[in-house]
Protein backbone atom coordinates (compact mmCIF):
# COMPACT_ATOMS: atom_id res chain seq x y z
CA UNK A 1 0.00 0.00 0.00
CA UNK A 2 2.81 2.43 0.89
CA UNK A 3 4.56 1.90 -2.44
CA UNK A 4 1.27 2.35 -4.31
CA UNK A 5 0.60 5.61 -2.44
CA UNK A 6 4.11 6.85 -3.13
CA UNK A 7 3.81 6.08 -6.83
CA UNK A 8 0.51 7.94 -7.10
CA UNK A 9 1.80 11.01 -5.27
CA UNK A 10 5.04 11.14 -7.20
CA UNK A 11 3.09 11.00 -10.44
CA UNK A 12 1.11 14.03 -9.32
CA UNK A 13 4.08 16.34 -8.66
CA UNK A 14 6.56 17.90 -11.08
CA UNK A 15 9.60 15.83 -12.05
CA UNK A 16 11.93 18.44 -10.56
CA UNK A 17 10.37 17.92 -7.12
CA UNK A 18 10.66 14.15 -7.37
CA UNK A 19 14.35 14.61 -8.16
CA UNK A 20 15.19 16.03 -4.73
CA UNK A 21 17.78 15.83 -3.34
CA UNK A 22 20.28 16.98 -5.99
CA UNK A 23 23.53 16.68 -4.04
CA UNK A 24 24.68 13.83 -1.81
CA UNK A 25 27.29 14.36 0.89
CA UNK A 26 28.99 11.79 3.10
CA UNK A 27 29.57 13.56 6.40
CA UNK A 28 32.10 13.13 9.16
CA UNK A 29 31.73 14.74 12.59
CA UNK A 30 34.45 15.35 15.17
CA UNK A 31 33.45 16.80 18.54
CA UNK A 32 36.36 18.43 20.35
CA UNK A 33 36.28 18.74 24.16
CA UNK A 34 38.37 21.06 26.31
CA UNK A 35 40.31 20.18 29.46
CA UNK A 36 37.14 20.57 31.56
CA UNK A 37 35.28 18.04 29.43
CA UNK A 38 33.13 20.62 27.67
CA UNK A 39 32.46 20.58 23.94
CA UNK A 40 34.33 23.55 22.44
CA UNK A 41 34.30 22.88 18.68
CA UNK A 42 33.13 20.69 15.86
CA UNK A 43 35.16 19.67 12.85
CA UNK A 44 32.89 18.80 9.94
CA UNK A 45 33.96 16.76 6.92
CA UNK A 46 31.98 16.78 3.67
CA UNK A 47 32.70 14.27 0.89
CA UNK A 48 30.65 15.22 -2.17
CA UNK A 49 29.18 12.70 -4.60
CA UNK A 50 31.14 12.01 -7.80
CA UNK A 51 28.75 13.81 -10.15
CA UNK A 52 28.63 17.05 -8.16
CA UNK A 53 32.39 16.86 -7.59
CA UNK A 54 32.96 16.58 -11.33
CA UNK A 55 30.71 19.57 -12.02
CA UNK A 56 32.60 21.75 -9.55
CA UNK A 57 36.01 20.65 -10.76
CA UNK A 58 35.17 21.18 -14.42
CA UNK A 59 33.59 24.55 -13.64
CA UNK A 60 36.97 25.63 -12.27
CA UNK A 61 38.96 24.16 -15.16
CA UNK A 62 40.82 21.73 -12.88
CA UNK A 63 41.94 18.09 -13.28
CA UNK A 64 43.04 18.65 -16.87
CA UNK A 65 44.29 15.05 -17.17
CA UNK A 66 40.93 13.68 -15.93
CA UNK A 67 42.50 11.24 -13.48
CA UNK A 68 40.13 12.19 -10.65
CA UNK A 69 42.92 13.65 -8.54
CA UNK A 70 44.02 17.26 -8.13
CA UNK A 71 47.66 18.28 -8.41
CA UNK A 72 49.16 20.29 -5.53
CA UNK A 73 48.62 23.48 -7.55
CA UNK A 74 44.99 22.56 -8.26
CA UNK A 75 44.44 21.62 -4.61
CA UNK A 76 45.60 25.09 -3.60
CA UNK A 77 42.94 26.58 -5.90
CA UNK A 78 40.23 24.47 -4.27
CA UNK A 79 40.77 25.76 -0.75
CA UNK A 80 37.56 27.33 0.58
CA UNK A 81 35.52 26.47 -2.53
CA UNK A 82 32.43 25.77 -0.39
CA UNK A 83 33.08 28.24 2.43
CA UNK A 84 31.55 31.41 0.94
CA UNK A 85 28.46 31.32 3.14
CA UNK A 86 25.73 33.92 3.22
CA UNK A 87 25.27 35.69 6.58
CA UNK A 88 23.20 33.58 8.94
CA UNK A 89 23.65 30.34 7.01
CA UNK A 90 23.86 27.56 9.63
CA UNK A 91 26.09 25.33 7.49
CA UNK A 92 23.50 22.54 7.53
CA UNK A 93 24.87 21.61 10.97
CA UNK A 94 22.86 22.06 14.16
CA UNK A 95 24.02 21.65 17.76
CA UNK A 96 21.59 20.92 20.58
CA UNK A 97 22.01 20.35 24.31
CA UNK A 98 18.95 18.36 25.17
CA UNK A 99 16.27 20.14 23.16
CA UNK A 100 17.93 23.57 23.26
CA UNK A 101 19.73 24.66 20.08
CA UNK A 102 23.08 26.43 20.45
CA UNK A 103 24.65 28.69 17.88
CA UNK A 104 27.90 27.71 16.20
CA UNK A 105 30.55 30.08 14.91
CA UNK A 106 31.14 30.56 11.23
CA UNK A 107 33.57 28.18 9.51
CA UNK A 108 37.34 28.44 9.92
CA UNK A 109 40.50 26.36 9.43
CA UNK A 110 39.10 24.80 6.27
CA UNK A 111 40.75 22.32 3.94
CA UNK A 112 39.87 20.88 0.54
CA UNK A 113 41.10 18.03 -1.65
CA UNK A 114 40.06 16.10 -4.76
CA UNK A 115 40.94 12.40 -4.88
CA UNK A 116 39.27 9.35 -6.34
CA UNK A 117 36.87 11.57 -8.26
CA UNK A 118 35.37 13.13 -5.12
CA UNK A 119 35.80 16.51 -3.50
CA UNK A 120 36.39 16.53 0.25
CA UNK A 121 36.34 19.59 2.48
CA UNK A 122 36.63 20.11 6.22
CA UNK A 123 35.96 23.11 8.44
CA UNK A 124 35.89 24.01 12.11
CA UNK A 125 32.84 25.41 13.96
CA UNK A 126 33.51 26.79 17.44
CA UNK A 127 31.11 26.52 20.37
CA UNK A 128 31.06 29.56 22.66
CA UNK A 129 30.56 29.18 25.48
CA UNK A 130 31.68 25.56 25.57
CA UNK A 131 28.94 23.09 26.47
CA UNK A 132 28.98 20.58 29.28
CA UNK A 133 27.33 17.18 29.05
CA UNK A 134 24.63 17.63 31.68
CA UNK A 135 22.14 16.90 28.90
CA UNK A 136 22.63 14.77 25.78
CA UNK A 137 24.66 16.66 23.16
CA UNK A 138 23.29 16.28 19.63
CA UNK A 139 24.94 17.22 16.34
CA UNK A 140 22.40 17.10 13.51
CA UNK A 141 23.14 17.35 9.80
CA UNK A 142 20.48 18.30 7.26
CA UNK A 143 19.50 20.83 4.62
CA UNK A 144 16.05 22.23 5.49
CA UNK A 145 15.13 22.46 1.81
CA UNK A 146 16.43 18.94 1.11
CA UNK A 147 18.41 20.11 -1.92
CA UNK A 148 21.38 18.36 -0.33
CA UNK A 149 21.18 14.99 1.44
CA UNK A 150 23.70 14.42 4.24
CA UNK A 151 24.63 10.97 5.48
CA UNK A 152 26.88 10.41 8.50
CA UNK A 153 29.13 7.96 6.71
CA UNK A 154 32.01 7.77 9.18
CA UNK A 155 32.30 6.87 12.84
CA UNK A 156 32.17 10.06 14.95
CA UNK A 157 35.47 11.24 16.40
CA UNK A 158 35.17 12.39 20.02
CA UNK A 159 38.44 14.10 20.93
CA UNK A 160 38.94 14.51 24.68
CA UNK A 161 35.61 12.85 25.51
CA UNK A 162 35.18 12.63 29.30
CA UNK A 163 35.25 9.19 30.91
CA UNK A 164 31.85 7.54 31.19
CA UNK A 165 30.49 9.23 28.06
CA UNK A 166 29.86 7.76 24.62
CA UNK A 167 28.58 8.81 21.21
CA UNK A 168 26.16 7.07 18.89
CA UNK A 169 24.81 7.79 15.41
CA UNK A 170 21.03 7.95 15.04
CA UNK A 171 19.23 7.73 11.70
CA UNK A 172 15.64 8.72 10.92
CA UNK A 173 12.72 6.47 10.11
CA UNK A 174 13.06 6.73 6.34
CA UNK A 175 9.59 5.40 5.59
CA UNK A 176 8.03 8.02 7.86
CA UNK A 177 10.25 10.77 6.39
CA UNK A 178 9.34 9.75 2.83
CA UNK A 179 5.65 9.84 3.70
CA UNK A 180 6.01 13.34 5.17
CA UNK A 181 7.77 14.48 2.00
CA UNK A 182 5.12 13.01 -0.27
CA UNK A 183 2.32 14.52 1.80
CA UNK A 184 3.99 17.95 1.62
CA UNK A 185 4.44 17.69 -2.16
CA UNK A 186 0.81 16.65 -2.60
CA UNK A 187 -0.23 20.08 -1.28
CA UNK A 188 1.16 21.80 -4.38
CA UNK A 189 -0.95 22.54 -7.43
CA UNK A 190 0.08 21.43 -10.91
CA UNK A 191 0.97 25.02 -11.90
CA UNK A 192 3.11 25.78 -8.82
CA UNK A 193 6.89 25.88 -9.06
CA UNK A 194 7.81 23.30 -6.44
CA UNK A 195 11.50 23.55 -7.23
CA UNK A 196 11.62 27.24 -6.32
CA UNK A 197 9.57 26.77 -3.15
CA UNK A 198 10.41 23.27 -2.01
CA UNK A 199 8.89 22.33 1.38
CA UNK A 200 11.23 22.63 4.36
CA UNK A 201 11.21 18.89 4.96
CA UNK A 202 14.95 18.27 5.39
CA UNK A 203 14.83 17.91 9.19
CA UNK A 204 12.73 14.76 8.78
CA UNK A 205 15.74 13.16 7.09
CA UNK A 206 18.28 14.39 9.65
CA UNK A 207 20.97 12.07 10.96
CA UNK A 208 22.68 12.93 14.24
CA UNK A 209 25.54 12.12 16.55
CA UNK A 210 24.26 11.96 20.12
CA UNK A 211 26.64 12.04 23.09
CA UNK A 212 25.46 10.94 26.52
CA UNK A 213 27.14 10.30 29.86
CA UNK A 214 26.43 7.72 32.55
CA UNK A 215 23.62 5.23 32.55
Buried (B, 14 or more C-beta within 10 A) or exposed (E): EEEEEBEEBBEBBBEEBBEBBBBBBBBBBBBBBEEEBBBBBBBBBBBBBEEBBBBBBEEBEBBEEEEBBBBEEBBEBBEEBBBEEEEEEBBBBBBBBEEEEBEBEBBEEBBBBBBEBBBBBBBBBBBEEBBBBEBBBBBBBBBBBBBBBBBBEBEBBBEBBBEEBEBEBEEBEEEEBBBBBBEBBEEBEEEEEBBEEBBEBBBBBBBBBBBBBEE
